[in-house]
Structure formats: C-alpha cells, structure tokens
C-alpha cells in the first residue's frame, strides 16, 4: 500500500511540474497570441479531446478513451480486449479495459514480455492526465478571417475555426501554420486485477482446481513534442501466481497392459512478484505507419526486454490499428518473438 501512495505522489508531482512549466513557458512570438478555440482544438488534436483527432504534427489519426474492441494475437498468446472511457474536465481521462485470454496458451512457456497477468482475465482501470495548451497567432488569425469574409461576404457571423475552413483549404492551411503547438505533458496511473484458473496434482496424483487473484500497479509520465514524438517512462509492479512445472508420466491405461503418457503439473501455483522499468518512444512515419520501440528492465529477474511494434495496417475510421511486434528477452539465455496484432489503435500517448 505504501508503494501505491508513493506512485500517487510521484504522478502528482509530475503533473504539478508539467503545469508549472506550461504556465511560465514564453510564447516566443512578437505578435499577440490567444488560446486555440475549443472547436479548433478538438479538430486539431484528435485522440485526446474529440472522437477523431490527430497528433500535434497532424500526421496520424489516433483515438481517445472511448468504446472499442481489440484483438491482439500471435502463435502463443492471444487476447481479446474491450475498452470504455470518459473525459473528465479539460485534462483528465478515465478508462476501463477488460482483457480476456483467447485460445489455449502453453502454460509451460513464460510470455516473452514477462507479463505475470498475461494468462489472467483482467480488469484494468486507468486515469490519465494530459496538458496541452496550443497558442494561435491572433494577427494572422485576423488576416485569415478578413480574407475569408472577402471571399464569402454573405457569412457575416462567421466564426473562425478549423472545421469552418474546410471549404477553403488554403486558408485552413494558413490557420494551422499560425498555431504554436507547444509541448504536451502526460501522466497516468493504472490498477489491474486478474483472475486465473489453475489445475494441478498432489504427490498422490490427485487433481485439484482453484482460482488465484493477481494485482498490478503502473505509473507513467512523459512528454509529447510536436514533430518529434512521445518520450515516456513507465514503472509497473506486479504480484501474481505462476503454475508449477509439468511432468510426463507413463501410466497403465485403465489398469490394462497398454500404457499411456499423461502430463501433470505437480503442486499448487507459486506466488511471485515482479517490477518493471520501461523507457518508450512513439512516433508516426508519414501517414502510412508508426513505431513504438520499448526497452524494459526487470530488476529481480535481472532480465531485459526489447520490443519494436511497427504499425502498418490502417482502418479508414480508426487510423493505424495493426501491425507486427518484434521482441527479444535476455531471460533464460535469450528468446526472440514475432507477433501479429490487430485492432490495437496507435496513440501518441500511452493508453
């Protein structure tokens, strides 16, 4: 419990520092500036405020917390995910994920990402903070408005927003060029609860079944720099259960002369704990792809994990939402993995 409150305090400190940095940062312009109007902000930055937005460089559509279904799969571990979310105020987002393993995973093989909850049905709750304060050059905006009214004199009550400039693409482009996007600051806390069924045998080969509950807490913080991408740091601590080793026994079939091979997991699941430190980077590549390299270290296991998700598949409505993930872990002499994921929408900030 002490660790949880430490994570809360650390995240609050990140939020306070980010807000202070945002408030004292100079505009760096000689002309007056004003905050971007709410409608233009929604149009310009999908994924954080509105249903459809793009990152500050306006290159990749991404999705905000909202209702969605996902499926990630490879040849070993497949998961189905459902997510619902809600925006709270201007800067906070709350979401709940429901994650269920799909198919038969080999219980003897540890997931390459060393996730102790990988084979559990998980409820994942998160609260996100994202501070983004773009500024609009007021003089340039007035010039754009004057030009628009000269072209469309009948629209006397016209309000200058990105949506309202769709019919004038050149003026819309000038509007975007008049925006100083600023740096966005991100922080989040997540809590996860997982349930998993275990079947095992005692020393007399009598079978038992039971359910175990696992827990995890995660804290994340980072900055989103227009044109450069997102750089963030994550910390996660897990307490979970792990099945024992499987053994193959040669036994008589129904007491007769014929023999059969049966596999048993001897002994109940063992309780384990694991911490993870992770550094990640998120970046779009033009309008056709994105990358999200991650480097993780597990102090207790003394193991490293390197992952390279590459987003290649696009959905007309959701944007980039599928691709391949290359992974390598140093544990147990090193393992290499290749996974295909579908339905996981790319976001420039962690979900």
C-alpha positions as CSV (number, residue, x, y, z in Angstrom):
1,X,0.0,0.0,0.0
2,X,2.9,2.3,0.7
3,X,4.2,1.8,-2.8
4,X,0.7,2.8,-4.2
5,X,0.8,6.1,-2.4
6,X,4.4,6.7,-3.5
7,X,3.2,6.2,-7.1
8,X,0.3,8.6,-6.5
9,X,2.6,11.3,-5.0
10,X,5.1,10.8,-7.9
11,X,2.4,11.3,-10.5
12,X,1.0,14.3,-8.7
13,X,4.5,15.8,-8.7
14,X,4.9,15.2,-12.4
15,X,1.5,16.9,-13.0
16,X,2.4,19.9,-10.9
17,X,5.7,20.3,-12.6
18,X,4.2,20.0,-16.1
19,X,1.5,22.6,-15.3
20,X,4.1,25.0,-13.9
21,X,6.3,24.5,-17.0
22,X,3.3,25.2,-19.2
23,X,2.3,28.3,-17.4
24,X,5.7,30.0,-17.4
25,X,6.8,29.0,-20.9
26,X,7.2,32.0,-23.2
27,X,5.2,32.2,-26.4
28,X,8.4,33.2,-28.3
29,X,6.5,35.4,-30.7
30,X,6.3,39.2,-31.2
31,X,2.7,39.2,-32.2
32,X,-0.2,38.7,-29.7
33,X,-1.4,35.1,-29.1
34,X,-4.6,33.6,-27.9
35,X,-5.6,30.1,-26.8
36,X,-7.0,27.9,-29.6
37,X,-10.8,27.9,-29.5
38,X,-12.3,24.7,-28.2
39,X,-13.7,23.5,-31.6
40,X,-10.4,24.0,-33.3
41,X,-8.6,22.3,-30.5
42,X,-10.9,19.3,-30.9
43,X,-10.3,19.3,-34.7
44,X,-6.6,19.8,-34.4
45,X,-5.8,17.2,-31.8
46,X,-7.9,14.1,-32.2
47,X,-7.3,11.3,-29.7
48,X,-7.1,13.5,-26.7
49,X,-10.3,15.5,-26.7
50,X,-12.6,14.5,-29.6
51,X,-13.7,11.4,-31.4
52,X,-11.3,11.9,-34.3
53,X,-8.2,13.8,-33.9
54,X,-4.5,13.9,-35.0
55,X,-1.3,14.4,-33.1
56,X,0.3,17.9,-33.0
57,X,2.1,17.3,-36.2
58,X,-1.3,16.4,-37.8
59,X,0.1,13.3,-39.4
60,X,-1.7,10.4,-37.6
61,X,-5.3,9.9,-36.6
62,X,-5.5,8.4,-33.1
63,X,-8.3,7.6,-30.7
64,X,-9.2,8.9,-27.3
65,X,-10.6,6.8,-24.4
66,X,-13.9,5.5,-25.8
67,X,-15.8,2.4,-26.6
68,X,-13.7,-0.1,-28.6
69,X,-12.9,-3.7,-29.2
70,X,-9.4,-5.0,-29.8
71,X,-7.7,-8.4,-30.6
72,X,-4.0,-9.0,-30.3
73,X,-2.7,-12.3,-31.3
74,X,0.4,-14.4,-32.0
75,X,1.1,-18.1,-32.2
76,X,1.1,-18.5,-28.4
77,X,-0.7,-15.7,-26.5
78,X,-3.9,-14.3,-27.9
79,X,-6.0,-11.7,-26.1
80,X,-9.4,-10.0,-26.7
81,X,-9.8,-6.5,-25.3
82,X,-12.7,-4.2,-24.8
83,X,-12.3,-0.6,-23.6
84,X,-14.7,2.2,-22.5
85,X,-13.6,5.7,-21.4
86,X,-14.7,9.1,-20.3
87,X,-13.2,12.5,-20.4
88,X,-13.3,14.4,-17.1
89,X,-12.8,18.2,-17.4
90,X,-10.2,19.5,-19.7
91,X,-7.1,17.4,-18.9
92,X,-8.2,14.2,-17.3
93,X,-9.4,10.9,-18.9
94,X,-10.7,7.8,-17.2
95,X,-10.9,4.4,-18.9
96,X,-11.6,0.7,-18.1
97,X,-10.3,-2.2,-20.1
98,X,-11.5,-5.8,-20.0
99,X,-8.9,-8.3,-21.2
100,X,-9.5,-12.0,-21.7
101,X,-7.0,-14.6,-23.0
102,X,-8.3,-16.4,-26.1
103,X,-7.4,-20.0,-27.1
104,X,-5.0,-22.5,-25.5
105,X,-1.7,-21.0,-24.4
106,X,1.2,-23.2,-23.4
107,X,1.3,-22.8,-19.7
108,X,4.9,-24.0,-19.6
109,X,6.2,-21.2,-21.7
110,X,6.5,-17.8,-20.0
111,X,5.2,-14.9,-22.1
112,X,8.1,-13.2,-23.8
113,X,7.0,-9.8,-22.4
114,X,7.3,-11.4,-18.9
115,X,3.8,-10.2,-18.0
116,X,2.6,-12.1,-14.9
117,X,-1.0,-11.3,-15.7
118,X,-0.8,-12.4,-19.4
119,X,-3.0,-15.5,-18.8
120,X,-5.4,-13.9,-16.4
121,X,-8.8,-12.3,-17.2
122,X,-8.0,-8.7,-16.2
123,X,-9.9,-5.6,-15.3
124,X,-7.6,-2.6,-15.9
125,X,-8.6,0.8,-14.6
126,X,-6.7,3.9,-15.5
127,X,-6.7,7.7,-15.1
128,X,-4.7,9.9,-17.5
129,X,-3.6,13.5,-17.3
130,X,-2.6,15.3,-20.5
131,X,-1.9,19.0,-20.5
132,X,-1.8,20.6,-24.0
133,X,-2.0,24.4,-24.5
134,X,-1.6,25.4,-28.2
135,X,-1.5,29.1,-29.0
136,X,-2.9,30.9,-32.1
137,X,-1.2,34.0,-33.6
138,X,-4.0,36.5,-33.3
139,X,-2.8,38.8,-36.0
140,X,-2.5,36.0,-38.5
141,X,-5.9,34.7,-37.5
142,X,-7.5,38.1,-38.1
143,X,-5.9,38.3,-41.5
144,X,-7.3,34.8,-42.4
145,X,-10.8,35.9,-41.2
146,X,-10.6,39.1,-43.3
147,X,-9.7,37.1,-46.4
148,X,-12.5,34.6,-45.7
149,X,-15.1,37.3,-45.4
150,X,-13.9,38.9,-48.6
151,X,-14.4,35.7,-50.4
152,X,-17.8,34.9,-48.6
153,X,-19.4,38.3,-47.9
154,X,-22.8,36.6,-47.1
155,X,-21.4,34.9,-44.0
156,X,-21.3,38.0,-41.7
157,X,-21.5,35.9,-38.4
158,X,-18.7,33.5,-39.4
159,X,-16.6,32.0,-36.6
160,X,-13.0,31.2,-37.4
161,X,-12.4,27.5,-36.7
162,X,-10.7,24.7,-38.4
163,X,-14.0,22.9,-39.1
164,X,-15.5,26.1,-40.7
165,X,-12.5,26.5,-43.0
166,X,-13.0,23.1,-44.7
167,X,-14.3,24.8,-47.8
168,X,-11.2,26.9,-48.1
169,X,-8.2,24.5,-47.9
170,X,-5.6,27.3,-48.4
171,X,-6.9,29.3,-45.5
172,X,-7.2,26.2,-43.4
173,X,-3.5,25.5,-44.1
174,X,-2.6,29.1,-43.1
175,X,-4.6,28.7,-39.9
176,X,-2.6,25.6,-39.0
177,X,0.6,27.4,-39.7
178,X,-0.4,30.1,-37.3
179,X,-0.7,27.7,-34.4
180,X,2.2,27.2,-32.0
181,X,1.5,23.6,-30.9
182,X,3.5,23.6,-27.7
183,X,4.7,20.5,-25.8
184,X,2.1,18.2,-24.2
185,X,2.7,16.7,-20.8
186,X,1.3,13.3,-19.9
187,X,1.0,11.3,-16.7
188,X,-1.1,8.2,-15.8
189,X,-1.9,5.7,-13.0
190,X,-3.3,2.2,-13.7
191,X,-4.5,-0.5,-11.4
192,X,-5.1,-4.1,-12.6
193,X,-6.8,-7.1,-11.1
194,X,-6.6,-10.5,-12.7
195,X,-8.2,-13.9,-12.1
196,X,-6.8,-17.2,-13.4
197,X,-7.7,-20.9,-13.1
198,X,-5.1,-23.4,-12.1
199,X,-5.3,-27.2,-12.2
200,X,-2.6,-29.3,-10.5
201,X,-1.9,-32.6,-8.8
202,X,-0.5,-33.5,-5.4
203,X,2.1,-36.2,-4.7
204,X,-0.6,-38.9,-5.0
205,X,-1.6,-37.5,-8.4
206,X,-5.0,-36.3,-7.1
207,X,-6.2,-33.4,-9.2
208,X,-7.2,-30.0,-7.7
209,X,-8.5,-26.8,-9.3
210,X,-8.5,-23.3,-7.9
211,X,-8.6,-19.7,-8.8
212,X,-6.0,-17.1,-7.9
213,X,-6.1,-13.3,-8.0
214,X,-3.2,-11.2,-9.2
215,X,-2.6,-7.5,-8.9
216,X,-0.6,-4.8,-10.6
217,X,0.0,-1.0,-10.3
218,X,1.5,1.1,-13.1
219,X,2.7,4.7,-13.2
220,X,3.7,6.5,-16.4
221,X,4.9,10.0,-17.4
222,X,6.3,11.6,-20.5
223,X,6.3,14.5,-23.0
224,X,4.8,14.8,-26.4
225,X,7.0,17.1,-28.6
226,X,5.4,18.2,-31.9
227,X,7.3,16.8,-34.8
228,X,9.5,14.6,-32.6
229,X,7.0,12.2,-31.0
230,X,6.4,11.0,-27.4
231,X,9.1,10.0,-24.9
232,X,8.0,8.4,-21.7
233,X,8.9,6.4,-18.7
234,X,6.8,3.7,-17.1
235,X,7.1,1.7,-13.8
236,X,5.0,-1.3,-13.0
237,X,4.9,-3.7,-10.0
238,X,3.0,-7.0,-10.1
239,X,2.0,-9.7,-7.6
240,X,0.9,-12.8,-9.4
241,X,0.7,-16.6,-9.4
242,X,2.6,-19.0,-11.7
243,X,1.9,-22.6,-12.4
244,X,4.4,-25.3,-11.5
245,X,6.4,-27.3,-13.9
246,X,4.7,-30.0,-15.9
247,X,5.9,-33.6,-15.9
248,X,5.1,-36.5,-18.2
249,X,4.3,-39.9,-16.6
250,X,3.9,-43.3,-18.2
251,X,0.8,-45.0,-16.6
252,X,-1.3,-48.1,-17.4
253,X,-4.4,-47.3,-19.4
254,X,-7.4,-48.3,-17.4
255,X,-5.3,-50.8,-15.4
256,X,-4.6,-52.9,-18.5
257,X,-1.3,-53.8,-20.2
258,X,-1.5,-50.8,-22.5
259,X,0.4,-47.7,-21.3
260,X,-0.3,-44.0,-21.8
261,X,1.6,-40.8,-21.3
262,X,-0.2,-38.2,-19.1
263,X,1.0,-34.7,-18.2
264,X,0.7,-33.4,-14.7
265,X,1.5,-30.1,-13.0
266,X,2.7,-31.1,-9.6
267,X,2.0,-28.8,-6.7
268,X,-0.1,-25.6,-6.4
269,X,0.8,-22.4,-8.2
270,X,3.5,-20.3,-6.6
271,X,3.2,-16.6,-5.6
272,X,5.6,-14.3,-7.3
273,X,6.3,-10.6,-7.6
274,X,7.9,-8.6,-10.4
275,X,8.9,-5.0,-11.1
276,X,9.4,-3.4,-14.5
277,X,11.2,-0.2,-15.5
278,X,10.4,0.9,-19.1
279,X,11.5,3.6,-21.5
280,X,9.5,4.1,-24.6
281,X,9.2,6.2,-27.8
282,X,6.2,6.8,-30.0
283,X,6.5,8.3,-33.5
284,X,4.4,8.4,-36.7
285,X,6.2,7.7,-40.0
286,X,4.5,9.9,-42.6
287,X,0.8,9.0,-43.0
288,X,1.4,5.2,-43.6
289,X,2.9,3.9,-40.3
290,X,4.2,4.3,-36.8
291,X,6.7,2.8,-34.4
292,X,6.7,2.3,-30.6
293,X,10.1,0.9,-29.5
294,X,10.3,0.0,-25.8
295,X,13.2,-1.1,-23.6
296,X,12.3,-2.7,-20.3
297,X,14.3,-4.0,-17.4
298,X,13.2,-6.4,-14.6
299,X,15.5,-5.9,-11.6
300,X,14.5,-9.1,-9.7
301,X,14.9,-11.3,-12.8
302,X,17.9,-9.4,-14.0
303,X,16.4,-9.6,-17.4
304,X,16.0,-7.1,-20.3
305,X,13.2,-6.9,-22.9
306,X,13.4,-5.0,-26.2
307,X,10.2,-4.6,-28.2
308,X,9.6,-3.0,-31.6
309,X,5.9,-2.7,-32.5
310,X,5.5,-1.4,-36.1
311,X,2.1,-0.2,-37.1
312,X,1.4,-0.9,-40.8
313,X,-2.3,-1.6,-41.1
314,X,-4.9,1.1,-41.4
315,X,-8.6,1.4,-40.7
316,X,-10.4,4.3,-42.5
317,X,-12.2,5.2,-39.3
318,X,-9.7,4.3,-36.6
319,X,-6.4,5.1,-38.4
320,X,-3.4,2.8,-37.7
321,X,-4.7,-0.2,-35.8
322,X,-2.5,-3.2,-36.6
323,X,1.0,-4.4,-37.4
324,X,3.8,-6.7,-36.2
325,X,5.8,-6.7,-33.0
326,X,9.4,-7.9,-32.8
327,X,10.6,-8.8,-29.3
328,X,13.7,-10.2,-27.6
329,X,14.2,-11.0,-23.9
330,X,17.6,-11.9,-22.3
331,X,15.9,-14.3,-19.8
332,X,16.8,-18.0,-20.0
333,X,19.6,-17.4,-22.5
334,X,17.6,-15.2,-24.8
335,X,14.3,-15.6,-26.7
336,X,13.1,-14.0,-29.9
337,X,9.4,-13.4,-30.6
338,X,7.3,-12.2,-33.6
339,X,3.7,-11.3,-33.0
340,X,0.9,-10.0,-35.2
341,X,-1.6,-7.6,-33.6
342,X,-4.9,-6.4,-35.0
343,X,-7.3,-3.8,-33.6
344,X,-4.9,-2.0,-31.3
345,X,-5.2,1.6,-32.4
346,X,-2.0,3.6,-32.4
347,X,-1.8,6.5,-30.0
348,X,0.9,9.0,-29.5
349,X,0.4,8.8,-25.7
350,X,0.1,5.5,-23.7
351,X,-3.4,4.1,-23.4
